[in-house]
C-alpha cells in the first residue's frame, strides 16, 4: 500500500511538471513562446528578447559563412525601410573576443545589433544546427523559422508578412 501511494505521488508530479513548459527548452519552435537569449552586445551589455516591443528578426550567423554575409546586407536594407517596425539581432556563437568585434563592425551596419552568444546557450536553446538560421518573433512568439540560405524574395516576403 505504501509503495502504491509513493508511486501515485511520483506519477502526479511527473504529469503536473509537464503542464509547466520550460520555454527555454522548446527549441524555438514555431507557435511557441520564444526562448530567452543569453548574449551580449559589443559594449558587453546583456540583451534580452523582452527588451524590444516590435517585430524581432533573430538570425544566427558566423564570420566564415558566405550565406550569412549575403543575407546581412539584405536584412540591413529591409531594416532601413522599416526601422521603427523591426529590430534585427544577429547572434554569433562561433567567433569570440576580437574576432567577433571585427566581424560585427567590419561592414558598419546601422540597423543590425550584433550579439555574442554566451557559452553557446542561445544556440542550444533555439536548437540551431546550421547558419544562417533566422527566427521571426512577434509578441514573444516564434512566428517563423528559416534555415539556411533562401532567395531574398522568400526572406523578404516572410519578414514583411509580419510587419
C-alpha positions in Angstrom: 0.0 0.0 0.0 2.8 2.4 0.9 4.6 1.7 -2.4 1.4 2.3 -4.3 0.9 5.7 -2.7 4.5 6.7 -3.4 4.2 5.6 -7.0 1.0 7.6 -7.4 2.5 10.7 -5.9 5.6 10.4 -8.2 3.3 9.9 -11.2 1.3 13.0 -10.3 4.5 15.1 -10.0 5.6 14.0 -13.5 2.2 14.9 -15.0 2.0 18.3 -13.3 5.5 19.2 -14.2 4.6 18.6 -17.9 2.0 21.3 -17.5 4.6 23.9 -16.8 6.6 24.3 -20.0 10.1 25.5 -19.8 10.2 28.0 -22.7 14.0 27.9 -22.7 13.9 24.2 -23.8 11.3 24.4 -26.6 13.9 24.8 -29.3 12.4 27.9 -30.8 9.5 26.0 -32.3 7.1 28.0 -34.4 4.0 28.9 -32.5 5.6 28.7 -29.0 7.0 31.3 -26.7 10.4 32.5 -27.7 13.3 31.1 -25.5 15.3 33.8 -23.9 18.7 34.6 -25.4 21.9 34.8 -23.3 24.0 37.2 -25.3 25.9 40.5 -25.0 26.2 43.4 -27.4 29.5 45.0 -28.5 29.5 47.1 -25.3 29.3 44.0 -23.2 25.6 44.7 -22.1 23.3 41.7 -21.9 20.4 41.9 -24.3 17.1 40.1 -23.9 14.2 39.5 -26.3 11.9 41.3 -23.9 14.0 44.5 -24.4 12.2 45.0 -27.8 8.5 45.5 -28.5 8.5 45.4 -32.3 9.0 42.6 -34.7 12.3 40.9 -34.0 14.4 39.2 -36.6 16.8 36.9 -34.8 19.4 35.5 -37.0 22.3 33.2 -36.1 25.4 33.9 -38.1 29.2 33.5 -38.1 32.1 35.3 -39.8 33.1 32.5 -42.2 29.6 31.8 -43.5 29.1 33.0 -47.1 25.3 32.8 -46.8 25.4 34.9 -43.7 27.5 37.5 -45.4 25.0 37.5 -48.3 21.9 37.8 -46.0 23.1 40.5 -43.6 23.2 43.4 -46.2 19.8 42.4 -47.4 18.4 42.4 -43.8 20.1 45.8 -43.3 18.3 47.1 -46.4 14.9 45.8 -45.1 15.6 47.3 -41.7 16.3 50.7 -43.3 12.8 50.6 -44.9 11.1 49.6 -41.7 13.4 50.8 -38.9 10.5 51.6 -36.4 8.7 48.4 -37.0 11.5 45.8 -36.6 14.7 45.0 -34.8 17.4 42.8 -36.2 19.5 40.8 -33.8 22.5 38.8 -35.2 23.9 36.3 -32.8 27.3 34.9 -33.3 28.0 31.7 -31.3 31.3 30.9 -33.1 33.5 34.0 -33.1 34.8 35.2 -29.8 36.6 38.3 -28.5 38.4 40.4 -31.1 37.2 38.1 -34.0 33.6 38.8 -33.0 34.2 42.5 -32.7 35.9 42.7 -36.1 33.1 40.7 -37.8 30.4 42.9 -36.1 31.9 46.2 -37.1 33.5 45.4 -40.5 30.6 46.4 -42.7 29.3 49.3 -40.4 25.7 48.0 -40.3 23.4 50.7 -38.7 20.3 48.6 -38.1 21.7 45.2 -37.0 22.5 44.6 -33.4 25.3 42.1 -33.2 25.4 39.8 -30.1 27.9 37.4 -28.9 26.4 34.2 -27.6 27.4 33.5 -24.0 28.7 29.9 -23.8 26.5 28.9 -26.8 23.4 29.0 -24.6 21.2 30.8 -27.1 22.4 28.5 -29.9 21.3 25.5 -27.7 18.0 27.0 -26.6 17.0 27.6 -30.2 18.4 24.2 -31.4 20.4 25.9 -34.2 22.3 23.4 -36.3 23.2 25.5 -39.4 23.8 29.1 -40.2 22.2 31.2 -41.1 19.1 30.3 -39.2 16.6 33.1 -38.8 13.6 33.4 -36.4 10.8 35.8 -36.9 9.4 36.8 -33.5 6.3 38.8 -32.8 4.7 39.4 -29.4 7.2 37.0 -27.8 6.1 34.1 -30.1 8.2 32.4 -32.8 6.2 33.1 -35.9 8.6 31.6 -38.5 11.9 29.8 -38.7 14.1 29.9 -41.8 17.0 27.5 -42.0 19.9 28.1 -44.4 20.2 30.3 -47.4 16.9 31.2 -49.1 16.3 33.5 -52.1 16.0 37.1 -51.0 12.4 37.3 -52.3 11.4 34.5 -50.0 13.2 36.0 -46.9 11.7 39.5 -47.6 8.2 38.1 -48.1 8.4 36.0 -44.9 9.5 39.0 -42.8 7.2 41.6 -44.5 4.1 39.5 -43.9 4.6 40.0 -40.1 5.1 43.8 -40.3 
